[in-house]
Amino acid sequence: MLKPFRKVPVLNTASLLLVENEEQLQTRLADIIVQNEKDVNITVRLARKLPLPEENQDSRPRIDLIVFIVNLRSERSLQSAEQSVKYLDPGFFLGKVCFVVTGARCLSGSSNRLLTARKLAASLHCPLLFAEDQTNEGVITVAVRLLGILKVAAGLVPLTTGLYLNSLSHCMIPSDLEQNLD
């Protein structure tokens, strides 16, 4: 199980873990995030799913933000995210977890997956971002947003905490939508 406060933070350093089953968006996001930040040392780790292997646990840096990338075109992507959150310590859900959804424009058959992703993010009180992964501008836009969230989660933005940002941006399911599903 990953624990958020197992290691001491390093000055002007932030570490991001991108979790995506299909690895379609991960590397593009990682490259853009690292290239766009000059003032802070950003470390981006990639994983297909959680749990992470135990053999590298001692050398692994502190993880400031975990981003689950869910491709709505794939049922396996959503299932992987649902299974992976079980391996996180509850402390991560205090402003250190975010969900990014791709493929929302192609809702033919994936509207149930979108609803499930929204419910997952809402139940964990986590932000849910939508990303246009088919265009370079869409990837850049979500990378910039994730970089901002990462800086807050890493404690690099004065007078702002991940929990405060989380309370402003967490996903909510409208009550009328919940009633229609039951």
C-alpha positions as CSV (number, residue, x, y, z in Angstrom):
1,M,0.0,0.0,0.0
2,L,1.3,3.4,-1.0
3,K,1.5,5.9,1.9
4,P,1.6,9.7,1.2
5,F,3.8,10.8,4.1
6,R,6.3,7.9,4.3
7,K,9.2,10.1,3.1
8,V,10.3,13.7,3.8
9,P,9.7,16.2,1.1
10,V,12.7,17.6,-0.8
11,L,13.0,21.4,-1.3
12,N,11.8,22.6,-4.7
13,T,11.0,19.1,-5.9
14,A,7.7,17.5,-6.8
15,S,7.0,13.9,-7.8
16,L,4.0,12.8,-10.0
17,L,2.8,9.2,-10.6
18,L,0.7,8.8,-13.8
19,V,-1.3,5.5,-13.8
20,E,-2.8,4.5,-17.1
21,N,-3.5,0.9,-18.3
22,E,-3.1,1.5,-22.0
23,E,-0.1,4.0,-21.8
24,Q,-1.5,6.1,-24.6
25,L,-1.4,9.5,-22.9
26,Q,1.2,9.0,-20.1
27,T,4.4,9.6,-21.9
28,R,3.1,12.6,-23.8
29,L,1.8,14.2,-20.5
30,A,5.1,13.4,-18.7
31,D,7.2,15.0,-21.4
32,I,5.1,18.2,-21.5
33,I,5.0,18.5,-17.7
34,V,8.8,18.2,-17.4
35,Q,9.5,20.5,-20.3
36,N,7.1,23.2,-19.1
37,E,8.5,23.6,-15.6
38,K,11.8,25.4,-15.1
39,D,11.7,26.5,-11.5
40,V,10.9,23.2,-9.8
41,N,12.5,19.8,-10.2
42,I,9.7,17.5,-11.4
43,T,10.0,13.7,-11.3
44,V,7.3,11.8,-13.3
45,R,6.9,8.1,-12.8
46,L,4.7,5.9,-15.0
47,A,2.7,2.9,-14.0
48,R,0.2,0.7,-15.7
49,K,-1.6,-0.2,-12.4
50,L,-1.1,-0.3,-8.7
51,P,0.4,-1.8,-6.5
52,L,3.9,-0.8,-7.4
53,P,6.6,-3.4,-7.2
54,E,8.1,-3.7,-3.7
55,E,11.7,-4.2,-4.9
56,N,12.2,-0.5,-5.6
57,Q,10.4,0.8,-2.6
58,D,13.4,2.2,-0.8
59,S,14.8,4.1,-3.8
60,R,11.4,5.4,-4.9
61,P,10.9,9.2,-4.3
62,R,8.0,10.6,-2.3
63,I,4.9,10.7,-4.4
64,D,3.1,14.1,-4.2
65,L,0.3,13.5,-6.7
66,I,-1.2,10.4,-8.3
67,V,-3.1,10.8,-11.5
68,F,-5.3,8.0,-12.8
69,I,-5.9,8.3,-16.5
70,V,-9.2,6.7,-17.6
71,N,-9.8,6.1,-21.3
72,L,-13.6,5.9,-21.8
73,R,-13.1,4.0,-25.0
74,S,-11.8,1.0,-22.9
75,E,-13.6,-0.9,-20.2
76,R,-10.3,-2.3,-19.0
77,S,-9.0,1.2,-18.4
78,L,-11.8,2.0,-16.0
79,Q,-11.5,-1.3,-14.2
80,S,-7.8,-0.8,-13.8
81,A,-8.4,2.5,-12.1
82,E,-11.1,1.1,-9.8
83,Q,-8.8,-1.8,-8.8
84,S,-5.7,0.5,-8.3
85,V,-7.3,2.9,-5.9
86,K,-7.6,0.1,-3.4
87,Y,-3.8,0.1,-3.0
88,L,-3.7,3.7,-1.7
89,D,-3.5,4.8,1.9
90,P,-6.6,6.9,2.7
91,G,-4.2,9.9,3.3
92,F,-3.7,10.2,-0.4
93,F,-7.3,11.2,-0.8
94,L,-6.6,14.4,1.1
95,G,-5.6,16.3,-2.0
96,K,-3.0,14.0,-3.6
97,V,-5.2,12.0,-6.1
98,C,-6.7,13.2,-9.4
99,F,-8.6,11.5,-12.2
100,V,-8.2,12.5,-15.9
101,V,-10.8,11.2,-18.3
102,T,-10.1,10.9,-22.1
103,G,-12.5,9.9,-24.9
104,A,-15.5,11.7,-23.5
105,R,-16.4,13.0,-27.0
106,C,-16.8,9.5,-28.3
107,L,-19.7,8.6,-26.0
108,S,-21.1,5.9,-28.2
109,G,-21.4,3.2,-25.6
110,S,-19.1,4.8,-23.0
111,S,-21.7,7.0,-21.2
112,N,-22.0,4.3,-18.5
113,R,-18.2,4.4,-18.2
114,L,-18.3,8.2,-17.8
115,L,-20.9,7.9,-15.1
116,T,-18.9,5.3,-13.3
117,A,-15.7,7.4,-13.5
118,R,-17.6,10.4,-12.2
119,K,-19.0,8.3,-9.3
120,L,-15.6,6.9,-8.5
121,A,-14.0,10.4,-8.3
122,A,-17.0,11.8,-6.4
123,S,-16.9,8.9,-3.9
124,L,-13.2,9.6,-3.2
125,H,-13.7,13.4,-3.2
126,C,-11.1,13.8,-6.0
127,P,-10.9,16.2,-8.9
128,L,-12.0,14.9,-12.3
129,L,-10.4,16.5,-15.3
130,F,-11.4,15.9,-18.9
131,A,-8.7,15.8,-21.5
132,E,-8.7,16.0,-25.3
133,D,-6.0,13.4,-26.1
134,Q,-6.5,13.6,-29.8
135,T,-4.9,17.0,-30.2
136,N,-1.6,18.4,-29.1
137,E,-3.3,21.5,-27.6
138,G,-5.6,19.3,-25.5
139,V,-2.7,17.4,-24.1
140,I,-0.8,20.6,-23.3
141,T,-3.9,22.1,-21.6
142,V,-4.3,19.1,-19.3
143,A,-0.6,19.0,-18.6
144,V,-0.6,22.6,-17.5
145,R,-3.6,21.9,-15.2
146,L,-1.9,18.9,-13.7
147,L,1.3,20.8,-13.1
148,G,-0.7,23.4,-11.1
149,I,-2.3,20.7,-9.0
150,L,1.1,19.0,-8.6
151,K,2.7,22.2,-7.2
152,V,-0.1,22.6,-4.7
153,A,0.0,18.9,-3.6
154,A,3.8,19.1,-3.2
155,G,3.4,22.2,-1.0
156,L,5.1,24.5,-3.4
157,V,2.3,27.1,-3.5
158,P,2.3,29.4,-0.4
159,L,-0.9,29.5,1.6
160,T,-2.6,26.7,-0.4
161,T,-2.9,23.0,0.4
162,G,-3.9,20.0,-1.6
163,L,-6.9,19.5,0.7
164,Y,-8.1,23.1,0.1
165,L,-7.7,22.7,-3.6
166,N,-9.5,19.4,-3.4
167,S,-12.4,20.9,-1.6
168,L,-12.8,23.5,-4.4
169,S,-12.4,21.1,-7.3
170,H,-13.6,17.6,-6.3
171,C,-16.1,15.8,-8.5
172,M,-19.7,15.8,-7.5
173,I,-22.7,13.9,-8.9
174,P,-25.8,16.0,-9.0
175,S,-28.6,14.5,-6.8
176,D,-31.1,14.3,-9.8
177,L,-28.5,12.2,-11.8
178,E,-28.0,9.8,-8.8
179,Q,-31.8,9.3,-8.5
180,N,-32.2,8.6,-12.2
181,L,-29.6,5.8,-12.0
182,D,-31.1,4.0,-9.1
